[in-house]
Amino acid sequence: MKMACASYLRRKFPFNKKQVRVIAGLFICLFSSAFSITMLFPFLPFMVEFLIPSLNPTSVGTYAGFIASSMFAGRFFGSYIWGLIADGWGKRRVIILSELLLGLTSMFFGFSVNIYMACVLRFLVGLSNGIIGTAKAALSEVTTNKTQPLGLAILTSSFGIGIVIGPAVSGAIADPINQYNLTINNAVINDWLTRFPYSLPCIVNLFLCLISVVAAICLIPNTLSDAVVREKDESSDYHSSSVPSLDEEQQEQKEEGEGEGQAAHHDTLSIDSGLDEQQRDLINHEETEKTNITETEDRIGIEYKNTFKRKASYVLSIIPGRRNSASLQFVKLPVAKRQPLANNNNGVIHEDQEEIEMKEIGGDGHTEDGHIEDSLIMKERSPLSRKEKAKNKMMSFRKGVTIALKDLKMFMKDRNTRLTLLIYCAFSFVIIGFDELYSLWCSTSVYSGGIGFNLHEIGISLSVVGVILLPFTFSFFPLMEKKLGSIRSFQIMGIMEFFFIVLFPSLHFLVLLNSRVYLWLVMVIVLFIIRLATTAGFAATSLFINNSVTPDKLGAINGLAVSLTSLFRCISPLFVGTIYSASLSKTTQSIGFPVDYHLIFIILGFILLVVVLLTTCLPSSINRIKIRETRL
């Protein structure tokens, strides 16, 4: 029975311990990120009225759109840069720094005193949020084709839960004095909650971000892309890394020579005493010198077998001397002038190279003064000056910019990458627009076409849907993706969401019939289906993005995706708020359907339908991880 249960769990949750730790850490971080994005939606219309007391109610949507768009404008400018930093500096470090900045800027937003301060701080919230793209890239590095859909579904569900729980919690605790008619005896607390009634959700968000920092430190390893690891290995200073140990060299030689039956064995750093016997077997002087050089190379732990497999930070220069001896010199090449590793037996050192001398080593392992060498003694003659170091840093910066532009050009040339980015951006436009529209429409009076909910009722509606949605988020999309594939899953859920978004404002007629019970029942069911489709849609689009590039470009493509989608999300609240405010005017209300409050719901629905049609142009290969092509 126990074995059967273990087998069932492995099939349903096929992750090892390392993957579980990483997914758990990313889950917590994405939850706090989603919380910070959507926590203001329930109280945003009321916050606008608080900051601008004399504002016309029909203009609330426009100003609310400005505040909501500010955050996505910040993400547009910051996300791609965060992605590049994640590839070069490490994904855990980016997540930790981003969470700290996110928590602080979100907290200060709650203490805004005017509309301009609110917009600036919300912009900084978006600028500091580099978590979403970095988390997706980090997940793809520890998962396979088989486990990636489930991993992305879990992360998407964490983001989806944050999107639902954020508004629910903030709606319940925002402006507690007016919402619950509280009487607080403490003058300091009463004055604080009166002057800054919407600061409490922002402080809660700060604590969530601090918890995420601890989770990232404890659970997420710091990972770099293969290209960066390779470059760091190439450009590292020789003195900062020890000479490869003999055990490591023996293991490498054993693996390389396994097919040929060869393995090199060195117990000490002294040259093999059997050298004279080998020399007697050699035919001419040239082969004798070759053997001496090879044994000297083995002695210092440098392998020359496959010389063009990697680039050298140092070039070994061996100057032949007396019989059975050689003078060794290490020559350090500048980063910009490194060439594939090759023997340099002519003893020539270029003027721009950094020279490191070694003592002359005889064939018996002794130096000229007769002492046995136990270690390699090197002296650096010309250390880099400050000017040269600054020049190298500038060259590294320029190289990073060049790589970023090269990656961007490559992404824009690839048809599948362009298409997946467009699908992701347009889908995000619709979802953020609906999130903004939901609070605006619910808080609109029944006379103007809404349902007249207050702040508390909006929070309860989102909380109920979040609780029901929770068990479905972990299993629904992985099962659907396994049977139908990510493309077909997105298409089915997108069509369902299209119909329910277009029909959503029809709930207004249930209020006119005085059917509050039926209103709540139908609204929760419809909102649940929309949220479930949204969760599946984001999981599918994340798969599209990750599978459109090779693994070494995951940080860059996810950073670019978040930047571009932030531009669309920046436009979406402004677009939705402006059109919705215009639809509430007396002129449009007199025209009636579909130019009234139904208009913006219809527009969002048809944009979603176009997105679904675009997915028919995606190839089936987008369902699998893209493997880098190897050129022989």
C-alpha positions in Angstrom: 0.0 0.0 0.0 2.8 2.4 0.9 4.7 1.6 -2.3 1.5 2.2 -4.3 1.0 5.6 -2.7 4.6 6.5 -3.3 4.3 5.5 -7.0 1.1 7.5 -7.4 2.7 10.6 -5.8 5.7 10.3 -8.2 3.4 10.2 -11.2 1.3 13.2 -10.0 4.2 15.2 -8.6 7.4 14.1 -10.6 9.9 16.5 -8.9 13.1 15.7 -7.0 14.0 17.5 -3.8 16.0 20.2 -5.5 13.1 21.0 -7.9 10.6 21.1 -5.0 12.8 23.6 -3.1 13.1 25.9 -6.1 9.4 25.7 -7.0 8.4 26.4 -3.4 10.7 29.4 -3.2 9.5 30.8 -6.6 5.9 30.1 -5.5 6.2 32.4 -2.5 8.0 35.1 -4.5 5.5 35.2 -7.3 2.6 35.3 -4.8 4.0 38.4 -3.2 4.7 40.0 -6.6 1.1 39.3 -7.7 -0.2 40.6 -4.4 1.6 43.9 -4.9 0.3 44.3 -8.5 -3.4 43.7 -7.8 -3.9 44.7 -4.1 -5.0 48.3 -5.1 -7.8 47.3 -7.5 -10.6 47.1 -4.9 -9.9 50.4 -3.2 -8.4 52.3 -6.2 -11.7 54.1 -7.2 -12.2 55.1 -3.5 -8.6 56.2 -3.2 -8.9 58.4 -6.2 -12.0 60.1 -4.6 -10.1 60.4 -1.3 -7.1 62.1 -3.0 -9.3 64.4 -5.2 -12.4 65.1 -3.1 -14.0 67.5 -5.7 -13.7 65.0 -8.6 -16.7 64.2 -10.8 -17.8 60.5 -10.3 -17.8 59.9 -14.0 -14.0 60.8 -14.2 -12.9 58.4 -11.5 -12.2 55.7 -14.0 -9.8 57.9 -15.9 -7.7 58.9 -12.9 -7.7 55.3 -11.6 -6.4 54.2 -15.0 -3.5 56.7 -14.7 -2.4 55.2 -11.3 -2.8 51.6 -12.5 -0.9 52.3 -15.7 2.0 53.9 -13.9 3.1 50.5 -12.5 3.1 48.8 -15.8 5.0 51.7 -17.3 7.7 51.1 -14.7 7.8 47.4 -15.6 8.1 48.2 -19.3 11.4 50.1 -18.6 12.8 47.7 -16.0 11.9 44.1 -16.9 14.3 43.5 -19.8 17.1 45.1 -17.8 16.2 42.8 -14.9 16.3 39.8 -17.3 19.8 40.7 -18.5 21.0 41.2 -15.0 19.6 37.8 -14.0 21.6 36.1 -16.8 24.8 37.8 -15.8 24.5 38.3 -12.1 22.3 35.4 -11.0 18.6 34.8 -10.7 18.4 34.5 -6.9 20.2 37.8 -6.4 17.8 39.5 -8.8 14.8 38.1 -7.0 16.1 39.1 -3.5 16.9 42.7 -4.6 13.7 43.0 -6.5 11.6 41.8 -3.6 13.2 44.3 -1.2 12.7 47.2 -3.5 9.1 46.1 -4.3 8.2 45.9 -0.6 9.6 49.4 0.2 8.0 51.1 -2.8 4.6 49.4 -2.2 4.6 50.6 1.4 5.4 54.2 0.5 2.5 54.1 -2.0 0.1 53.7 0.8 1.2 57.0 2.3 0.6 59.0 -0.9 -0.9 62.5 -0.2 -1.9 63.4 -3.8 -2.5 61.9 -7.2 1.0 62.8 -8.5 2.8 61.1 -5.6 0.6 58.0 -6.1 1.5 57.8 -9.8 5.3 58.2 -9.2 5.4 55.6 -6.4 3.4 53.2 -8.4 5.8 53.7 -11.3 8.7 52.8 -9.0 6.8 49.7 -7.9 6.7 48.5 -11.5 10.4 49.5 -12.1 11.6 47.4 -9.1 9.5 44.3 -10.1 11.9 42.0 -11.9 10.5 38.8 -10.4 8.1 37.4 -12.9 10.4 36.9 -15.9 13.3 35.8 -13.6 11.2 33.2 -11.8 10.1 31.6 -15.1 13.6 31.5 -16.4 14.8 29.9 -13.1 12.1 27.3 -13.3 13.0 26.3 -16.8 16.6 25.6 -15.7 15.6 22.9 -13.2 12.8 21.2 -15.2 12.4 19.0 -18.3 9.9 18.7 -21.1 7.9 16.4 -18.9 7.9 18.4 -15.7 7.9 21.9 -17.1 4.2 22.2 -17.7 3.3 21.2 -14.1 6.0 23.5 -12.7 4.7 26.4 -14.8 1.1 25.6 -13.8 2.2 25.7 -10.1 3.9 29.0 -10.5 1.1 30.4 -12.6 -1.3 29.3 -9.9 0.7 31.1 -7.3 0.5 34.2 -9.4 -3.2 33.6 -9.9 -3.7 33.1 -6.2 -1.9 36.3 -5.5 -4.1 38.1 -8.1 -7.2 36.9 -6.2 -6.0 37.0 -2.6 -4.4 40.4 -3.0 -7.6 42.3 -3.8 -9.5 40.1 -1.3 -7.2 41.0 1.6 -6.8 44.6 0.7 -10.5 45.0 0.2 -11.1 43.6 3.7 -8.5 45.8 5.5 -8.5 49.0 3.5 -10.0 52.1 5.2 -11.1 50.1 8.2 -12.5 53.1 10.1 -15.1 54.0 7.5 -15.7 50.4 6.3 -16.4 48.9 9.7 -17.4 52.1 11.6 -14.6 51.5 14.0 -13.9 53.7 17.0 -10.2 53.6 17.9 -9.2 55.0 21.3 -5.5 55.3 20.5 -5.0 58.8 19.1 -1.9 57.9 17.1 -3.4 54.9 15.3 -6.7 56.8 14.8 -4.8 59.7 13.2 -2.7 57.4 11.1 -5.7 55.4 9.7 -7.6 58.7 9.1 -4.8 60.4 7.2 -3.7 57.3 5.3 -6.7 55.0 5.1 -5.2 52.8 2.4 -1.8 52.2 3.9 -2.6 49.0 5.8 -2.7 46.7 2.7 0.6 48.2 1.6 2.3 47.4 5.0 1.0 43.8 4.7 2.6 43.6 1.3 5.9 44.8 2.7 5.9 41.8 5.2 5.0 39.4 2.4 8.0 40.7 0.4 10.3 40.2 3.4 9.1 36.6 3.8 9.8 36.1 0.1 13.4 37.4 0.6 13.9 34.8 3.3 12.4 32.1 1.0 14.6 33.1 -1.9 17.8 32.9 0.3 16.9 29.5 1.7 15.3 27.7 -1.2 16.5 29.2 -4.5 20.1 28.5 -5.8 21.9 31.3 -7.6 22.0 30.2 -11.3 23.7 31.7 -14.3 23.3 31.0 -18.0 25.8 28.6 -19.6 27.3 31.4 -21.7 28.0 33.6 -18.6 29.5 30.7 -16.6 31.7 29.9 -19.6 32.8 33.5 -19.9 33.4 33.9 -16.2 35.6 30.8 -16.3 37.6 32.2 -19.2 38.1 35.7 -17.8 38.9 34.7 -14.2 42.4 35.7 -13.0 44.9 32.9 -12.6 45.8 33.9 -9.1 42.2 33.8 -7.9 41.8 30.2 -9.0 44.1 27.4 -7.9 45.9 25.1 -10.3 43.7 22.1 -11.1 44.3 19.2 -8.7 45.9 16.0 -9.9 42.8 14.1 -8.9 40.7 16.2 -11.2 43.2 15.9 -14.1 43.3 12.2 -13.6 39.5 12.0 -13.8 39.3 14.1 -16.9 42.1 12.1 -18.6 40.4 8.9 -17.6 37.1 10.0 -19.1 38.7 11.2 -22.3 40.9 8.2 -22.8 38.4 5.6 -21.8 37.7 4.6 -25.4 41.4 4.4 -26.2 42.4 2.6 -23.0 44.6 5.4 -21.8 44.7 7.1 -18.4 47.4 9.4 -17.0 48.5 8.8 -13.3 50.5 11.4 -11.4 51.1 10.9 -7.7 53.2 14.0 -7.0 54.2 17.2 -8.8 57.7 15.9 -9.7 58.4 14.8 -13.2 58.3 11.1 -13.8 61.7 9.5 -13.2 61.2 7.2 -16.2 62.0 10.0 -18.6 65.4 8.7 -19.6 64.0 5.3 -20.6 61.4 7.1 -22.9 64.2 9.2 -24.4 66.2 6.1 -25.4 63.1 4.9 -27.3 62.6 8.1 -29.2 63.8 8.3 -32.8 65.0 11.9 -33.1 65.6 15.1 -31.1 62.3 16.7 -32.1 60.2 13.9 -30.6 62.4 14.1 -27.4 61.6 17.8 -27.0 57.9 17.1 -27.6 57.8 14.5 -24.9 59.6 16.8 -22.4 57.1 19.6 -23.1 54.1 17.2 -22.7 55.4 15.9 -19.4 56.0 19.4 -18.1 52.5 20.4 -19.1 51.1 17.4 -17.2 53.3 18.4 -14.2 51.6 21.7 -13.8 48.1 20.4 -14.3 47.4 21.8 -17.8 45.9 19.6 -20.4 46.5 20.1 -24.1 44.6 17.2 -25.7 41.6 18.9 -27.1 43.1 22.4 -27.4 40.3 24.0 -29.3 37.4 23.0 -27.0 37.9 26.1 -24.9 39.6 29.5 -24.9 42.6 30.3 -22.8 43.0 33.0 -20.2 46.7 32.2 -20.1 49.1 30.8 -22.8 51.9 28.6 -21.7 55.2 29.6 -23.3 57.9 26.9 -23.0 61.5 27.9 -23.9 63.6 24.7 -24.5 66.9 24.8 -22.6 69.4 22.1 -21.8 68.6 18.4 -22.3 65.7 17.4 -20.1 64.9 20.9 -19.0 62.7 23.8 -20.0 62.0 27.3 -18.9 58.3 27.9 -18.3 56.5 31.2 -18.7 52.8 31.9 -18.3 51.4 34.7 -20.5 48.1 36.2 -19.6 46.0 37.4 -22.6 43.6 40.4 -22.3 39.9 39.4 -22.6 39.5 41.0 -26.1 42.6 39.2 -27.5 42.1 35.6 -26.3 42.5 33.0 -28.9 41.8 29.2 -28.9 44.4 27.4 -26.7 47.6 26.5 -28.6 51.2 25.6 -27.7 53.6 28.5 -27.9 57.1 27.1 -28.1 59.0 30.0 -29.6 59.3 31.9 -26.3 58.0 35.2 -27.8 55.9 37.3 -25.5 53.9 40.2 -27.0 54.1 43.7 -25.6 50.5 43.8 -24.5 50.6 40.5 -22.6 51.0 40.1 -18.9 54.0 38.0 -18.1 54.4 35.5 -15.2 57.7 33.8 -14.7 58.4 30.4 -13.3 61.7 28.9 -12.1 63.6 26.7 -14.5 62.7 23.1 -13.9 65.0 20.3 -14.7 64.1 16.9 -16.0 64.6 15.4 -12.5 62.1 17.8 -10.9 64.8 20.0 -9.4 65.3 23.8 -10.0 68.6 25.4 -10.9 69.5 25.9 -7.2 69.1 22.2 -6.5 65.9 22.4 -4.4 62.9 20.2 -5.2 59.9 22.3 -6.2 56.8 21.4 -4.2 54.6 24.0 -5.8 54.5 26.4 -8.7 56.1 29.7 -7.7 55.0 32.5 -9.9 55.7 36.2 -9.8 53.4 38.7 -11.5 55.6 41.4 -13.1 53.1 44.0 -14.3 49.8 44.2 -12.4 46.9 46.0 -14.1 46.7 49.7 -13.5 43.5 51.5 -12.5 43.2 52.8 -16.0 43.4 49.3 -17.5 40.9 48.0 -15.0 38.5 50.8 -15.8 39.1 50.1 -19.5 38.3 46.4 -19.0 35.1 47.3 -17.1 34.0 49.6 -19.9 34.7 46.8 -22.4 32.6 44.4 -20.4 29.8 46.9 -20.2 29.9 47.4 -24.0 30.1 43.7 -24.5 26.9 43.3 -22.4 25.1 46.0 -24.4 26.2 44.3 -27.6 24.9 40.9 -26.5 21.6 42.4 -25.4 21.1 44.1 -28.7 22.2 41.0 -30.5 19.7 38.9 -28.5 16.9 41.5 -29.2 17.7 41.4 -32.9 17.6 37.6 -32.9 14.3 37.5 -31.1 12.7 39.9 -33.5 13.9 37.9 -36.5 12.4 34.6 -35.3 8.8 34.3 -36.4 7.7 32.0 -33.5 9.3 34.3 -30.9 7.5 37.3 -32.3 4.2 35.5 -32.4 4.4 34.2 -28.9 5.4 37.7 -27.6 2.4 39.2 -29.4 0.0 36.5 -28.0 1.4 37.0 -24.4 1.1 40.8 -24.6 -2.4 40.9 -26.1 -3.7 38.3 -23.6 -2.2 40.3 -20.7 -3.9 43.5 -22.1 -7.3 41.8 -21.9 -6.8 40.3 -18.4 -5.5 43.5 -16.7 -8.2 45.4 -18.4 -10.9 43.1 -17.0 -9.3 43.3 -13.5 -9.4 47.1 -13.6 -12.9 47.0 -15.1 -14.3 44.6 -12.5 -13.9 47.0 -9.5 -15.0 50.0 -11.6 -18.2 48.2 -12.8 -19.0 46.7 -9.3 -18.7 50.1 -7.6 -20.9 51.8 -10.2 -24.4 52.6 -9.1 -27.3 50.5 -10.3 -28.8 53.5 -12.1 -25.6 53.8 -14.3 -25.4 50.1 -15.2 -23.4 48.7 -12.3 -24.4 46.6 -9.3 -23.6 49.2 -6.5 -21.1 47.1 -4.5 -19.1 48.8 -1.7 -15.5 48.1 -0.9 -16.3 45.2 1.5 -18.6 43.4 -1.0 -16.0 43.6 -3.8 -13.4 42.1 -1.4 -15.8 39.2 -0.4 -16.6 38.4 -4.0 -12.9 38.0 -4.9 -12.2 36.0 -1.7 -14.9 33.5 -2.4 -13.7 32.9 -5.9 -10.1 32.6 -4.7 -11.0 29.9 -2.2 -12.9 27.9 -4.8 -10.2 28.3 -7.4 -7.3 27.2 -5.2 -7.6 23.4 -5.6 -8.1 23.7 -9.4 -5.0 25.8 -10.1 -2.5 23.0 -9.3 -4.1 20.2 -11.3 -6.4 21.6 -14.0 -3.9 22.9 -16.5 -1.3 20.2 -16.2 -3.9 17.5 -16.9 -5.4 19.5 -19.8 -2.0 20.2 -21.3 -1.0 16.6 -21.0 -4.0 15.4 -23.0 -4.4 18.3 -25.5 -1.1 20.2 -25.6 -0.6 23.8 -24.5 -1.9 25.3 -27.8 -5.2 23.5 -27.8 -5.7 24.1 -24.1 -5.2 27.8 -24.6 -7.7 27.9 -27.5 -10.5 26.1 -25.6 -10.1 28.2 -22.4 -9.8 31.4 -24.4 -13.1 30.8 -26.3 -14.9 30.1 -22.9 -13.4 33.3 -21.4 -14.5 35.3 -24.5 -18.2 34.4 -24.0 -18.3 35.0 -20.2 -16.5 38.4 -20.5 -18.9 39.7 -23.1 -21.9 38.5 -21.0 -20.6 39.6 -17.7 -22.3 43.1 -17.5 -25.7 41.3 -18.0 -25.5 40.5 -14.3 -26.9 44.0 -13.9 -30.4 42.7 -14.7 -30.3 40.4 -11.7 -30.1 43.5 -9.5 -33.1 45.1 -11.2 -35.0 41.9 -10.4 -34.1 42.3 -6.7 -32.5 38.8 -6.8 -29.4 39.4 -4.6 -29.0 35.7 -3.9 -29.1 34.7 -7.5 -26.8 37.7 -8.3 -24.1 36.4 -5.9 -24.5 32.8 -7.1 -24.2 33.5 -10.8 -21.5 36.1 -10.3 -19.3 33.7 -8.4 -19.7 31.0 -11.0 -19.0 33.3 -13.9 -16.0 34.9 -12.2 -14.7 31.5 -11.2 -14.7 30.3 -14.9 -13.0 33.6 -16.0 -10.3 33.2 -13.4 -9.7 29.5 -14.2 -9.4 30.3 -17.9 -7.0 33.2 -17.0 -4.8 30.9 -14.9 -4.6 28.3 -17.7 -4.0 31.0 -20.3 -1.0 32.5 -18.5 0.4 29.0 -17.9 0.1 28.2 -21.6 1.6 31.6 -22.8 4.5 31.1 -20.4 5.2 27.7 -22.0 5.0 29.4 -25.4 7.6 32.0 -24.4 10.0 29.5 -22.7 9.9 27.0 -25.6 10.5 29.6 -28.3 14.2 30.0 -27.4 17.1 27.9 -26.3 17.7 27.5 -22.5 20.6 30.0 -22.5 18.3 32.8 -23.6 15.5 32.3 -21.0 16.4 35.2 -18.8 16.6 37.6 -21.7 13.4 36.4 -23.4 11.4 36.5 -20.2 12.7 39.9 -19.4 11.7 41.1 -22.8 8.3 39.5 -22.6 7.6 41.2 -19.2 8.8 44.5 -20.6 6.6 44.3 -23.7 3.6 43.0 -21.8 4.1 45.8 -19.3 3.7 48.3 -22.1 0.4 46.7 -23.1 -0.7 46.5 -19.4 0.2 50.1 -19.0 -2.1 51.1 -21.9 -4.9 48.7 -20.8 -6.1 50.5 -17.6 -6.0 53.8 -19.3 -7.9 52.4 -22.3 -10.5 50.7 -20.1 -10.9 53.5 -17.7 -11.3 56.2 -20.4 -13.9 54.2 -22.5 -15.8 53.1 -19.4 -16.0 56.7 -18.1 -17.2 57.9 -21.5 -19.8 55.2 -21.6 -21.3 56.5 -18.3 -22.0 60.0 -19.8 -25.5 61.0 -20.5 -25.0 61.1 -24.2 -23.8 57.5 -24.5 -26.4 56.3 -22.0 -29.2 57.8 -24.1 -27.9 55.9 -27.1 -28.1 52.6 -25.3 -26.7 49.1 -26.1 -24.0 48.4 -27.2 -22.5 51.9 -26.7 -23.4 52.0 -23.0 -21.6 50.2 -20.2 -21.5 47.0 -22.3 -19.1 48.5 -24.8 -15.8 48.0 -23.1 -16.7 44.4 -22.1 -17.4 43.6 -25.8 -14.2 45.2 -26.9 -12.1 43.1 -24.5 -13.9 40.0 -25.5 -13.2 40.4 -29.2 -9.5 41.2 -28.6 -9.3 37.9 -26.7 -11.0 36.2 -29.7 -8.3 37.6 -32.0 -5.6 36.2 -29.6 -7.1 32.8 -29.8 -7.0 32.9 -33.6 -3.3 33.9 -33.5 -2.5 30.7 -31.7 -3.5 28.7 -34.8 -0.4 30.0 -36.4 1.9 28.5 -33.8 3.8 25.3 -34.7 3.4 22.1 -32.7 7.1 22.3 -31.7 6.2 25.2 -29.3 4.8 22.5 -27.0 8.4 21.3 -26.3 11.6 22.8 -25.0 13.8 24.1 -27.8 17.2 22.4 -28.0 20.2 24.3 -29.1 21.5 23.2 -32.5 25.0 21.7 -32.3 27.3 22.5 -35.2 30.0 19.9 -35.9 
